[in-house]
Amino acid sequence: MQTKEIKILVTRYENLEELITTDRELVLAARQIAETAYAPYSKFKVGAALILDNGQIVKGSNQENAATPAGVCAERSALFWANANFPNSAVKAIAISAVDQSGNRALHLSPCGICRQALLESEHRFKEPIRIILDSRNNIEILNDVESLLPLSFNGNSLTNGNNKF
Ligand code: THU
């Protein structure tokens, strides 16, 4: 029997001013685009802003549906738009922010499992780590890559026992 320990690094910042300029811009963009969310059911408005390796910033917000699974999270709304319009550009970083039912920034925010999986695909596709910037009410947390959010993942290698180009 073997036990393996998996460690992830999370860097916590107390306020926006501590962030590097690009990360700060992404957080502000995520806060702004959260206002465009269509969230009449959950009333939880989420914004995501990502930056591509060509410098382009792409934003998305959650879009809900009366038939719940037909809705989409902010992260995938931004990611898929970016991948569709800039198919050759790697995502370098993504910031996520949310406003809850009371109009306050969400106490703690982290991408759902499906968004982690979608972001991981993009990380593998372009072989570039994607910084994850989580804008919560009392702090901002940054992870260096999507692997940190989704260890022991199912991915392209799982389909071919590692013998592939993914
Ligand atoms: N949501 C996101 O857009 N991103 C997240 O990281 C968490 C959840 C959305 C989905 C749904 O519209 C609402 O927030 C409540 O779950």
Backbone and ligand atoms as CSV (ligand in chain L), in Angstrom:
chain,resi,resn,atom,element,x,y,z
A,1,MET,N,N,0.839,-1.197,0.000
A,1,MET,CA,C,0.000,0.000,0.000
A,1,MET,C,C,0.875,1.247,0.000
A,2,GLN,N,N,0.434,2.224,-0.735
A,2,GLN,CA,C,1.160,3.497,-0.756
A,2,GLN,C,C,0.177,4.634,-0.549
A,3,THR,N,N,0.634,5.622,0.172
A,3,THR,CA,C,-0.207,6.811,0.319
A,3,THR,C,C,0.514,7.968,-0.333
A,4,LYS,N,N,-0.192,8.682,-1.194
A,4,LYS,CA,C,0.473,9.840,-1.786
A,4,LYS,C,C,-0.210,11.105,-1.329
A,5,GLU,N,N,0.609,12.102,-1.073
A,5,GLU,CA,C,0.068,13.382,-0.625
A,5,GLU,C,C,0.103,14.359,-1.785
A,6,ILE,N,N,-0.996,15.039,-1.989
A,6,ILE,CA,C,-1.043,16.031,-3.060
A,6,ILE,C,C,-1.162,17.402,-2.413
A,7,LYS,N,N,-0.206,18.276,-2.736
A,7,LYS,CA,C,-0.237,19.612,-2.140
A,7,LYS,C,C,-0.633,20.629,-3.190
A,8,ILE,N,N,-1.398,21.605,-2.798
A,8,ILE,CA,C,-1.647,22.722,-3.706
A,8,ILE,C,C,-1.251,24.012,-3.014
A,9,LEU,N,N,-0.813,24.951,-3.839
A,9,LEU,CA,C,-0.417,26.249,-3.296
A,9,LEU,C,C,-1.519,27.258,-3.566
A,10,VAL,N,N,-1.951,27.918,-2.521
A,10,VAL,CA,C,-2.949,28.986,-2.669
A,10,VAL,C,C,-2.347,30.232,-2.036
A,11,THR,N,N,-2.221,31.290,-2.820
A,11,THR,CA,C,-1.678,32.537,-2.274
A,11,THR,C,C,-2.832,33.486,-2.009
A,12,ARG,N,N,-2.894,33.942,-0.782
A,12,ARG,CA,C,-4.024,34.799,-0.382
A,12,ARG,C,C,-3.568,36.247,-0.246
A,13,TYR,N,N,-4.308,37.145,-0.877
A,13,TYR,CA,C,-4.039,38.582,-0.791
A,13,TYR,C,C,-5.181,39.239,-0.037
A,14,GLU,N,N,-4.833,40.209,0.801
A,14,GLU,CA,C,-5.872,40.863,1.604
A,14,GLU,C,C,-6.654,41.895,0.812
A,15,ASN,N,N,-5.992,42.503,-0.166
A,15,ASN,CA,C,-6.735,43.487,-0.969
A,15,ASN,C,C,-6.177,43.593,-2.382
A,16,LEU,N,N,-6.945,44.258,-3.215
A,16,LEU,CA,C,-6.679,44.348,-4.656
A,16,LEU,C,C,-5.337,45.007,-4.970
A,17,GLU,N,N,-4.959,45.961,-4.133
A,17,GLU,CA,C,-3.741,46.733,-4.398
A,17,GLU,C,C,-2.481,45.872,-4.350
A,18,GLU,N,N,-2.563,44.722,-3.688
A,18,GLU,CA,C,-1.384,43.851,-3.595
A,18,GLU,C,C,-1.134,43.073,-4.885
A,19,LEU,N,N,-2.115,43.039,-5.774
A,19,LEU,CA,C,-1.996,42.217,-6.986
A,19,LEU,C,C,-1.157,42.908,-8.055
A,20,ILE,N,N,-0.543,42.102,-8.955
A,20,ILE,CA,C,0.132,42.702,-10.097
A,20,ILE,C,C,-0.936,43.317,-11.004
A,21,THR,N,N,-0.504,44.261,-11.845
A,21,THR,CA,C,-1.465,45.064,-12.613
A,21,THR,C,C,-2.455,44.226,-13.419
A,22,THR,N,N,-1.946,43.218,-14.144
A,22,THR,CA,C,-2.845,42.427,-14.996
A,22,THR,C,C,-3.893,41.708,-14.166
A,23,ASP,N,N,-3.473,41.130,-13.066
A,23,ASP,CA,C,-4.427,40.407,-12.213
A,23,ASP,C,C,-5.490,41.363,-11.665
A,24,ARG,N,N,-5.031,42.555,-11.310
A,24,ARG,CA,C,-5.982,43.552,-10.783
A,24,ARG,C,C,-6.997,43.936,-11.857
A,25,GLU,N,N,-6.505,44.121,-13.085
A,25,GLU,CA,C,-7.418,44.454,-14.193
A,25,GLU,C,C,-8.434,43.340,-14.412
A,26,LEU,N,N,-7.966,42.103,-14.303
A,26,LEU,CA,C,-8.879,40.974,-14.524
A,26,LEU,C,C,-9.951,40.921,-13.439
A,27,VAL,N,N,-9.564,41.171,-12.201
A,27,VAL,CA,C,-10.545,41.159,-11.113
A,27,VAL,C,C,-11.591,42.255,-11.336
A,28,LEU,N,N,-11.125,43.444,-11.712
A,28,LEU,CA,C,-12.074,44.550,-11.931
A,28,LEU,C,C,-13.005,44.225,-13.093
A,29,ALA,N,N,-12.452,43.584,-14.137
A,29,ALA,CA,C,-13.271,43.206,-15.297
A,29,ALA,C,C,-14.290,42.141,-14.904
A,30,ALA,N,N,-13.884,41.199,-14.052
A,30,ALA,CA,C,-14.803,40.140,-13.609
A,30,ALA,C,C,-15.931,40.740,-12.762
A,31,ARG,N,N,-15.587,41.692,-11.895
A,31,ARG,CA,C,-16.617,42.347,-11.073
A,31,ARG,C,C,-17.613,43.081,-11.963
A,32,GLN,N,N,-17.083,43.746,-12.986
A,32,GLN,CA,C,-17.948,44.545,-13.860
A,32,GLN,C,C,-18.872,43.647,-14.688
A,33,ILE,N,N,-18.337,42.570,-15.247
A,33,ILE,CA,C,-19.151,41.735,-16.141
A,33,ILE,C,C,-20.160,40.894,-15.350
A,34,ALA,N,N,-19.910,40.708,-14.060
A,34,ALA,CA,C,-20.878,39.964,-13.234
A,34,ALA,C,C,-22.247,40.653,-13.272
A,35,GLU,N,N,-22.234,41.969,-13.494
A,35,GLU,CA,C,-23.498,42.719,-13.537
A,35,GLU,C,C,-24.354,42.318,-14.731
A,36,THR,N,N,-23.750,41.710,-15.744
A,36,THR,CA,C,-24.514,41.319,-16.943
A,36,THR,C,C,-25.091,39.911,-16.818
A,37,ALA,N,N,-24.858,39.265,-15.672
A,37,ALA,CA,C,-25.350,37.888,-15.509
A,37,ALA,C,C,-26.861,37.833,-15.704
A,38,TYR,N,N,-27.320,36.721,-16.266
A,38,TYR,CA,C,-28.765,36.459,-16.315
A,38,TYR,C,C,-28.980,35.357,-15.285
A,39,ALA,N,N,-29.358,35.765,-14.080
A,39,ALA,CA,C,-29.461,34.811,-12.976
A,39,ALA,C,C,-30.762,35.006,-12.197
A,40,PRO,N,N,-31.909,34.927,-12.901
A,40,PRO,CA,C,-33.180,35.171,-12.205
A,40,PRO,C,C,-33.533,34.067,-11.217
A,41,TYR,N,N,-32.929,32.898,-11.348
A,41,TYR,CA,C,-33.281,31.761,-10.482
A,41,TYR,C,C,-32.418,31.736,-9.232
A,42,SER,N,N,-31.102,31.766,-9.400
A,42,SER,CA,C,-30.224,31.705,-8.214
A,42,SER,C,C,-29.988,33.090,-7.617
A,43,LYS,N,N,-30.133,34.112,-8.430
A,43,LYS,CA,C,-29.811,35.496,-8.025
A,43,LYS,C,C,-28.340,35.614,-7.594
A,44,PHE,N,N,-27.529,34.711,-8.097
A,44,PHE,CA,C,-26.096,34.698,-7.795
A,44,PHE,C,C,-25.393,35.074,-9.105
A,45,LYS,N,N,-24.881,36.304,-9.143
A,45,LYS,CA,C,-24.334,36.825,-10.403
A,45,LYS,C,C,-22.825,36.642,-10.424
A,46,VAL,N,N,-22.369,35.904,-11.415
A,46,VAL,CA,C,-20.944,35.582,-11.487
A,46,VAL,C,C,-20.330,36.213,-12.741
A,47,GLY,N,N,-19.117,36.721,-12.590
A,47,GLY,CA,C,-18.381,37.260,-13.730
A,47,GLY,C,C,-17.027,36.582,-13.832
A,48,ALA,N,N,-16.584,36.361,-15.058
A,48,ALA,CA,C,-15.253,35.791,-15.278
A,48,ALA,C,C,-14.556,36.636,-16.336
A,49,ALA,N,N,-13.298,36.938,-16.103
A,49,ALA,CA,C,-12.512,37.683,-17.089
A,49,ALA,C,C,-11.187,36.964,-17.253
A,50,LEU,N,N,-10.847,36.682,-18.501
A,50,LEU,CA,C,-9.591,35.971,-18.754
A,50,LEU,C,C,-8.728,36.782,-19.702
A,51,ILE,N,N,-7.428,36.517,-19.623
A,51,ILE,CA,C,-6.506,37.179,-20.549
A,51,ILE,C,C,-5.810,36.120,-21.375
A,52,LEU,N,N,-5.726,36.405,-22.688
A,52,LEU,CA,C,-5.085,35.472,-23.614
A,52,LEU,C,C,-3.626,35.866,-23.828
A,53,ASP,N,N,-2.876,34.954,-24.455
A,53,ASP,CA,C,-1.455,35.264,-24.671
A,53,ASP,C,C,-1.252,36.374,-25.700
A,54,ASN,N,N,-2.327,36.777,-26.401
A,54,ASN,CA,C,-2.222,37.923,-27.312
A,54,ASN,C,C,-2.633,39.231,-26.625
A,55,GLY,N,N,-2.872,39.146,-25.320
A,55,GLY,CA,C,-3.204,40.349,-24.550
A,55,GLY,C,C,-4.689,40.664,-24.493
A,56,GLN,N,N,-5.469,39.943,-25.293
A,56,GLN,CA,C,-6.915,40.189,-25.330
A,56,GLN,C,C,-7.574,39.771,-24.014
A,57,ILE,N,N,-8.454,40.597,-23.493
A,57,ILE,CA,C,-9.251,40.233,-22.316
A,57,ILE,C,C,-10.651,39.836,-22.789
A,58,VAL,N,N,-11.106,38.691,-22.339
A,58,VAL,CA,C,-12.429,38.174,-22.720
A,58,VAL,C,C,-13.239,37.976,-21.442
A,59,LYS,N,N,-14.501,38.421,-21.475
A,59,LYS,CA,C,-15.331,38.360,-20.266
A,59,LYS,C,C,-16.590,37.534,-20.500
A,60,GLY,N,N,-17.097,36.956,-19.425
A,60,GLY,CA,C,-18.344,36.203,-19.521
A,60,GLY,C,C,-19.078,36.254,-18.189
A,61,SER,N,N,-20.379,35.990,-18.254
A,61,SER,CA,C,-21.176,35.936,-17.012
A,61,SER,C,C,-22.086,34.723,-17.081
A,62,ASN,N,N,-22.620,34.322,-15.914
A,62,ASN,CA,C,-23.480,33.137,-15.930
A,62,ASN,C,C,-24.819,33.444,-16.600
A,63,GLN,N,N,-25.313,32.473,-17.335
A,63,GLN,CA,C,-26.545,32.610,-18.106
A,63,GLN,C,C,-27.432,31.434,-17.737
A,64,GLU,N,N,-28.453,31.720,-16.934
A,64,GLU,CA,C,-29.295,30.629,-16.416
A,64,GLU,C,C,-30.466,30.335,-17.342
A,65,ASN,N,N,-31.154,29.241,-17.015
A,65,ASN,CA,C,-32.270,28.788,-17.834
A,65,ASN,C,C,-33.304,28.138,-16.921
A,66,ALA,N,N,-34.572,28.265,-17.283
A,66,ALA,CA,C,-35.638,27.616,-16.508
A,66,ALA,C,C,-35.383,26.118,-16.431
A,67,ALA,N,N,-34.833,25.561,-17.496
A,67,ALA,CA,C,-34.389,24.161,-17.479
A,67,ALA,C,C,-32.931,24.195,-17.023
A,68,THR,N,N,-32.703,24.017,-15.749
A,68,THR,CA,C,-31.407,24.321,-15.113
A,68,THR,C,C,-30.153,23.896,-15.887
A,69,PRO,N,N,-30.061,22.646,-16.368
A,69,PRO,CA,C,-28.794,22.264,-17.008
A,69,PRO,C,C,-28.506,23.004,-18.312
A,70,ALA,N,N,-29.496,23.692,-18.848
A,70,ALA,CA,C,-29.266,24.451,-20.087
A,70,ALA,C,C,-28.507,25.748,-19.815
A,71,GLY,N,N,-28.390,26.136,-18.563
A,71,GLY,CA,C,-27.641,27.340,-18.223
A,71,GLY,C,C,-26.143,27.082,-18.272
A,72,VAL,N,N,-25.382,28.157,-18.204
A,72,VAL,CA,C,-23.920,27.987,-18.221
A,72,VAL,C,C,-23.282,28.954,-17.228
A,73,CYS,N,N,-22.182,28.506,-16.643
A,73,CYS,CA,C,-21.435,29.324,-15.681
A,73,CYS,C,C,-20.646,30.416,-16.409
A,74,ALA,N,N,-20.271,31.415,-15.634
A,74,ALA,CA,C,-19.496,32.535,-16.165
A,74,ALA,C,C,-18.165,32.075,-16.768
A,75,GLU,N,N,-17.507,31.147,-16.101
A,75,GLU,CA,C,-16.179,30.699,-16.550
A,75,GLU,C,C,-16.247,30.091,-17.944
A,76,ARG,N,N,-17.251,29.201,-18.142
A,76,ARG,CA,C,-17.336,28.559,-19.457
A,76,ARG,C,C,-17.862,29.522,-20.508
A,77,SER,N,N,-18.695,30.453,-20.094
A,77,SER,CA,C,-19.183,31.436,-21.061
A,77,SER,C,C,-18.001,32.241,-21.609
A,78,ALA,N,N,-17.063,32.635,-20.752
A,78,ALA,CA,C,-15.875,33.385,-21.205
A,78,ALA,C,C,-14.903,32.472,-21.968
A,79,LEU,N,N,-14.666,31.289,-21.412
A,79,LEU,CA,C,-13.659,30.385,-21.992
A,79,LEU,C,C,-14.045,29.954,-23.412
A,80,PHE,N,N,-15.299,29.570,-23.585
A,80,PHE,CA,C,-15.687,29.057,-24.904
A,80,PHE,C,C,-15.736,30.181,-25.938
A,81,TRP,N,N,-16.119,31.366,-25.496
A,81,TRP,CA,C,-16.096,32.497,-26.435
A,81,TRP,C,C,-14.649,32.768,-26.867
A,82,ALA,N,N,-13.745,32.721,-25.903
A,82,ALA,CA,C,-12.319,32.964,-26.203
A,82,ALA,C,C,-11.789,31.889,-27.151
A,83,ASN,N,N,-12.077,30.641,-26.845
A,83,ASN,CA,C,-11.554,29.544,-27.677
A,83,ASN,C,C,-12.168,29.566,-29.077
A,84,ALA,N,N,-13.419,30.014,-29.187
A,84,ALA,CA,C,-14.072,30.072,-30.501
A,84,ALA,C,C,-13.513,31.214,-31.349
A,85,ASN,N,N,-13.243,32.336,-30.714
A,85,ASN,CA,C,-12.822,33.515,-31.466
A,85,ASN,C,C,-11.307,33.652,-31.595
A,86,PHE,N,N,-10.583,33.037,-30.677
A,86,PHE,CA,C,-9.108,33.072,-30.725
A,86,PHE,C,C,-8.597,31.649,-30.519
A,87,PRO,N,N,-8.857,30.765,-31.504
A,87,PRO,CA,C,-8.561,29.343,-31.285
A,87,PRO,C,C,-7.082,29.013,-31.115
A,88,ASN,N,N,-6.208,29.954,-31.466
A,88,ASN,CA,C,-4.776,29.667,-31.334
A,88,ASN,C,C,-4.138,30.369,-30.138
A,89,SER,N,N,-4.943,30.973,-29.302
A,89,SER,CA,C,-4.388,31.734,-28.176
A,89,SER,C,C,-4.626,31.023,-26.848
A,90,ALA,N,N,-3.545,30.851,-26.114
A,90,ALA,CA,C,-3.641,30.219,-24.794
A,90,ALA,C,C,-4.228,31.200,-23.783
A,91,VAL,N,N,-4.991,30.667,-22.850
A,91,VAL,CA,C,-5.483,31.478,-21.737
A,91,VAL,C,C,-4.361,31.538,-20.704
A,92,LYS,N,N,-4.022,32.728,-20.286
A,92,LYS,CA,C,-2.938,32.872,-19.295
A,92,LYS,C,C,-3.474,32.954,-17.867
A,93,ALA,N,N,-4.613,33.597,-17.690
A,93,ALA,CA,C,-5.172,33.762,-16.343
A,93,ALA,C,C,-6.657,34.045,-16.440
A,94,ILE,N,N,-7.382,33.658,-15.397
A,94,ILE,CA,C,-8.818,33.951,-15.348
A,94,ILE,C,C,-9.177,34.408,-13.938
A,95,ALA,N,N,-9.932,35.489,-13.855
A,95,ALA,CA,C,-10.433,35.976,-12.563
A,95,ALA,C,C,-11.930,35.730,-12.492
A,96,ILE,N,N,-12.391,35.380,-11.301
A,96,ILE,CA,C,-13.803,35.068,-11.096
A,96,ILE,C,C,-14.302,35.859,-9.901
A,97,SER,N,N,-15.473,36.477,-10.073
A,97,SER,CA,C,-16.053,37.271,-8.995
A,97,SER,C,C,-17.553,37.055,-8.993
A,98,ALA,N,N,-18.206,37.222,-7.857
A,98,ALA,CA,C,-19.654,37.009,-7.811
A,98,ALA,C,C,-20.309,37.910,-6.782
A,99,VAL,N,N,-21.562,38.230,-7.072
A,99,VAL,CA,C,-22.380,39.020,-6.158
A,99,VAL,C,C,-23.553,38.140,-5.746
A,100,ASP,N,N,-23.793,38.036,-4.443
A,100,ASP,CA,C,-24.850,37.133,-3.976
A,100,ASP,C,C,-26.215,37.832,-3.933
A,101,GLN,N,N,-27.206,37.099,-3.446
A,101,GLN,CA,C,-28.591,37.595,-3.416
A,101,GLN,C,C,-28.734,38.931,-2.719
A,102,SER,N,N,-27.887,39.171,-1.692
A,102,SER,CA,C,-27.997,40.421,-0.937
A,102,SER,C,C,-27.235,41.563,-1.593
A,103,GLY,N,N,-26.605,41.261,-2.725
A,103,GLY,CA,C,-25.852,42.315,-3.405
A,103,GLY,C,C,-24.433,42.450,-2.905
A,104,ASN,N,N,-24.004,41.505,-2.056
A,104,ASN,CA,C,-22.620,41.525,-1.552
A,104,ASN,C,C,-21.745,40.585,-2.357
A,105,ARG,N,N,-20.451,40.896,-2.396
A,105,ARG,CA,C,-19.532,39.970,-3.045
A,105,ARG,C,C,-19.598,38.627,-2.318
A,106,ALA,N,N,-19.569,37.541,-3.084
A,106,ALA,CA,C,-19.684,36.210,-2.486
A,106,ALA,C,C,-18.584,36.010,-1.452
A,107,LEU,N,N,-18.962,35.382,-0.342
A,107,LEU,CA,C,-18.019,35.192,0.758
A,107,LEU,C,C,-16.838,34.341,0.318
A,108,HIS,N,N,-17.133,33.282,-0.399
A,108,HIS,CA,C,-16.045,32.476,-0.953
A,108,HIS,C,C,-16.479,31.900,-2.283
A,109,LEU,N,N,-15.628,32.065,-3.270
A,109,LEU,CA,C,-15.992,31.637,-4.620
A,109,LEU,C,C,-14.946,30.686,-5.163
A,110,SER,N,N,-15.417,29.642,-5.814
A,110,SER,CA,C,-14.508,28.702,-6.448
A,110,SER,C,C,-15.260,28.047,-7.596
A,111,PRO,N,N,-14.577,27.780,-8.716
A,111,PRO,CA,C,-15.287,27.236,-9.882
A,111,PRO,C,C,-15.910,25.872,-9.593
A,112,CYS,N,N,-17.048,25.611,-10.218
A,112,CYS,CA,C,-17.713,24.313,-10.063
A,112,CYS,C,C,-16.884,23.233,-10.762
A,113,GLY,N,N,-17.233,21.991,-10.532
A,113,GLY,CA,C,-16.471,20.874,-11.095
A,113,GLY,C,C,-16.431,20.869,-12.617
A,114,ILE,N,N,-17.563,21.201,-13.239
A,114,ILE,CA,C,-17.594,21.179,-14.710
A,114,ILE,C,C,-16.665,22.260,-15.270
A,115,CYS,N,N,-16.675,23.426,-14.639
A,115,CYS,CA,C,-15.786,24.497,-15.114
A,115,CYS,C,C,-14.320,24.134,-14.885
A,116,ARG,N,N,-14.025,23.464,-13.788
A,116,ARG,CA,C,-12.641,23.009,-13.563
A,116,ARG,C,C,-12.214,22.095,-14.695
A,117,GLN,N,N,-13.106,21.183,-15.068
A,117,GLN,CA,C,-12.802,20.242,-16.140
A,117,GLN,C,C,-12.589,20.982,-17.468
A,118,ALA,N,N,-13.448,21.964,-17.747
A,118,ALA,CA,C,-13.332,22.718,-19.002
A,118,ALA,C,C,-12.046,23.544,-19.018
A,119,LEU,N,N,-11.715,24.145,-17.887
A,119,LEU,CA,C,-10.485,24.942,-17.813
A,119,LEU,C,C,-9.252,24.049,-17.948
A,120,LEU,N,N,-9.345,22.851,-17.373
A,120,LEU,CA,C,-8.207,21.921,-17.460
A,120,LEU,C,C,-7.943,21.515,-18.913
A,121,GLU,N,N,-9.014,21.311,-19.663
A,121,GLU,CA,C,-8.863,20.960,-21.079
A,121,GLU,C,C,-8.081,22.051,-21.805
A,122,SER,N,N,-8.422,23.303,-21.506
A,122,SER,CA,C,-7.750,24.427,-22.150
A,122,SER,C,C,-6.278,24.486,-21.731
A,123,GLU,N,N,-6.029,24.223,-20.456
A,123,GLU,CA,C,-4.639,24.213,-19.965
A,123,GLU,C,C,-3.817,23.142,-20.689
A,124,HIS,N,N,-4.406,21.967,-20.858
A,124,HIS,CA,C,-3.697,20.879,-21.547
A,124,HIS,C,C,-3.551,21.178,-23.034
A,125,ARG,N,N,-4.615,21.730,-23.607
A,125,ARG,CA,C,-4.612,22.005,-25.053
A,125,ARG,C,C,-3.458,22.924,-25.447
A,126,PHE,N,N,-3.234,23.965,-24.662
A,126,PHE,CA,C,-2.204,24.940,-25.026
A,126,PHE,C,C,-0.906,24.736,-24.253
A,127,LYS,N,N,-0.897,23.728,-23.381
A,127,LYS,CA,C,0.297,23.407,-22.596
A,127,LYS,C,C,0.845,24.633,-21.872
A,128,GLU,N,N,-0.068,25.420,-21.349
A,128,GLU,CA,C,0.297,26.636,-20.601
A,128,GLU,C,C,-0.523,26.655,-19.319
A,129,PRO,N,N,0.108,26.894,-18.182
A,129,PRO,CA,C,-0.689,26.988,-16.952
A,129,PRO,C,C,-1.631,28.189,-16.982
A,130,ILE,N,N,-2.818,27.996,-16.454
A,130,ILE,CA,C,-3.780,29.101,-16.341
A,130,ILE,C,C,-3.860,29.513,-14.875
A,131,ARG,N,N,-3.479,30.758,-14.596
A,131,ARG,CA,C,-3.603,31.269,-13.211
A,131,ARG,C,C,-5.074,31.458,-12.881
A,132,ILE,N,N,-5.441,31.037,-11.685
A,132,ILE,CA,C,-6.830,31.153,-11.258
A,132,ILE,C,C,-6.898,32.207,-10.156
A,133,ILE,N,N,-7.700,33.230,-10.376
A,133,ILE,CA,C,-7.783,34.340,-9.414
A,133,ILE,C,C,-9.211,34.377,-8.859
A,134,LEU,N,N,-9.339,34.081,-7.587
A,134,LEU,CA,C,-10.657,33.963,-6.960
A,134,LEU,C,C,-10.920,35.189,-6.093
A,135,ASP,N,N,-11.865,35.984,-6.528
A,135,ASP,CA,C,-12.155,37.254,-5.855
A,135,ASP,C,C,-13.285,37.053,-4.853
A,136,SER,N,N,-12.943,36.807,-3.604
A,136,SER,CA,C,-13.966,36.621,-2.574
A,136,SER,C,C,-14.112,37.901,-1.756
A,137,ARG,N,N,-15.096,37.894,-0.840
A,137,ARG,CA,C,-15.442,39.145,-0.158
A,137,ARG,C,C,-14.291,39.734,0.640
A,138,ASN,N,N,-13.574,38.862,1.370
A,138,ASN,CA,C,-12.555,39.388,2.281
A,138,ASN,C,C,-11.119,39.163,1.838
A,139,ASN,N,N,-10.954,38.508,0.710
A,139,ASN,CA,C,-9.589,38.284,0.210
A,139,ASN,C,C,-9.632,37.852,-1.246
A,140,ILE,N,N,-8.440,37.770,-1.818
A,140,ILE,CA,C,-8.311,37.273,-3.190
A,140,ILE,C,C,-7.307,36.128,-3.144
A,141,GLU,N,N,-7.701,34.985,-3.680
A,141,GLU,CA,C,-6.809,33.826,-3.660
A,141,GLU,C,C,-6.372,33.496,-5.081
A,142,ILE,N,N,-5.088,33.158,-5.211
A,142,ILE,CA,C,-4.547,32.841,-6.536
A,142,ILE,C,C,-3.899,31.459,-6.517
A,143,LEU,N,N,-4.271,30.670,-7.520
A,143,LEU,CA,C,-3.640,29.358,-7.713
A,143,LEU,C,C,-2.865,29.413,-9.025
A,144,ASN,N,N,-1.770,28.679,-9.085
A,144,ASN,CA,C,-0.888,28.799,-10.245
A,144,ASN,C,C,-1.386,28.085,-11.490
A,145,ASP,N,N,-2.259,27.131,-11.324
A,145,ASP,CA,C,-2.751,26.396,-12.497
A,145,ASP,C,C,-4.057,25.667,-12.180
A,146,VAL,N,N,-4.660,25.112,-13.242
A,146,VAL,CA,C,-5.942,24.413,-13.058
A,146,VAL,C,C,-5.717,23.034,-12.429
A,147,GLU,N,N,-4.558,22.450,-12.702
A,147,GLU,CA,C,-4.229,21.151,-12.088
A,147,GLU,C,C,-4.413,21.218,-10.569
A,148,SER,N,N,-4.082,22.370,-9.998
A,148,SER,CA,C,-4.214,22.538,-8.545
A,148,SER,C,C,-5.668,22.440,-8.097
A,149,LEU,N,N,-6.571,22.854,-8.975
A,149,LEU,CA,C,-7.999,22.817,-8.638
A,149,LEU,C,C,-8.616,21.453,-8.894
A,150,LEU,N,N,-7.955,20.669,-9.747
A,150,LEU,CA,C,-8.539,19.390,-10.145
A,150,LEU,C,C,-7.464,18.303,-10.220
A,151,PRO,N,N,-6.965,17.897,-9.054
A,151,PRO,CA,C,-5.973,16.817,-9.062
A,151,PRO,C,C,-6.647,15.491,-9.408
A,152,LEU,N,N,-5.867,14.524,-9.794
A,152,LEU,CA,C,-6.368,13.185,-10.151
A,152,LEU,C,C,-7.464,13.285,-11.218
A,153,SER,N,N,-7.237,14.136,-12.192
A,153,SER,CA,C,-8.295,14.425,-13.168
A,153,SER,C,C,-8.467,13.320,-14.202
A,154,PHE,N,N,-9.620,13.309,-14.798
A,154,PHE,CA,C,-9.839,12.561,-16.038
A,154,PHE,C,C,-9.477,13.513,-17.160
A,155,ASN,N,N,-8.602,13.077,-18.071
A,155,ASN,CA,C,-8.199,13.974,-19.165
A,155,ASN,C,C,-7.861,13.156,-20.400
A,156,GLY,N,N,-7.368,13.831,-21.431
A,156,GLY,CA,C,-7.103,13.164,-22.702
A,156,GLY,C,C,-6.212,11.946,-22.555
A,157,ASN,N,N,-5.272,12.006,-21.640
A,157,ASN,CA,C,-4.372,10.864,-21.437
A,157,ASN,C,C,-5.115,9.640,-20.917
A,158,SER,N,N,-6.204,9.886,-20.177
A,158,SER,CA,C,-6.969,8.781,-19.612
A,158,SER,C,C,-7.573,7.920,-20.719
A,159,LEU,N,N,-7.829,8.530,-21.870
A,159,LEU,CA,C,-8.501,7.817,-22.959
A,159,LEU,C,C,-7.578,6.850,-23.686
A,160,THR,N,N,-6.269,7.110,-23.612
A,160,THR,CA,C,-5.330,6.288,-24.386
A,160,THR,C,C,-4.171,5.772,-23.541
A,161,ASN,N,N,-4.409,5.621,-22.273
A,161,ASN,CA,C,-3.368,5.111,-21.368
A,161,ASN,C,C,-2.072,5.895,-21.453
A,162,GLY,N,N,-2.185,7.161,-21.715
A,162,GLY,CA,C,-0.986,8.017,-21.728
A,162,GLY,C,C,-0.245,8.030,-23.050
A,163,ASN,N,N,-0.627,7.146,-23.992
A,163,ASN,CA,C,0.088,7.101,-25.270
A,163,ASN,C,C,-0.555,8.037,-26.290
A,164,ASN,N,N,-0.454,9.279,-26.034
A,164,ASN,CA,C,-1.031,10.202,-27.012
A,164,ASN,C,C,-0.310,11.522,-26.973
A,165,LYS,N,N,-0.832,12.455,-27.752
A,165,LYS,CA,C,-0.160,13.741,-27.909
A,165,LYS,C,C,-0.741,14.824,-27.000
A,166,PHE,N,N,-1.689,14.479,-26.125
A,166,PHE,CA,C,-2.337,15.541,-25.362
A,166,PHE,C,C,-1.395,16.146,-24.343
L,1,THU,N1,N,-21.854,29.777,-11.120
L,1,THU,C1,C,-20.903,30.296,-11.951
L,1,THU,O1,O,-21.220,30.947,-12.959
L,1,THU,N2,N,-19.611,30.074,-11.635
L,1,THU,C2,C,-19.171,29.488,-10.484
L,1,THU,O2,O,-17.980,29.409,-10.272
L,1,THU,C3,C,-20.146,28.955,-9.530
L,1,THU,C4,C,-21.566,28.978,-9.961
L,1,THU,C5,C,-23.260,30.066,-11.427
L,1,THU,C6,C,-24.093,28.916,-11.910
L,1,THU,C7,C,-25.480,29.376,-11.533
L,1,THU,O3,O,-25.968,30.251,-12.536
L,1,THU,C8,C,-25.257,30.188,-10.260
L,1,THU,O4,O,-23.896,30.537,-10.254
L,1,THU,C9,C,-25.631,29.459,-8.983
L,1,THU,O5,O,-24.995,28.228,-8.914
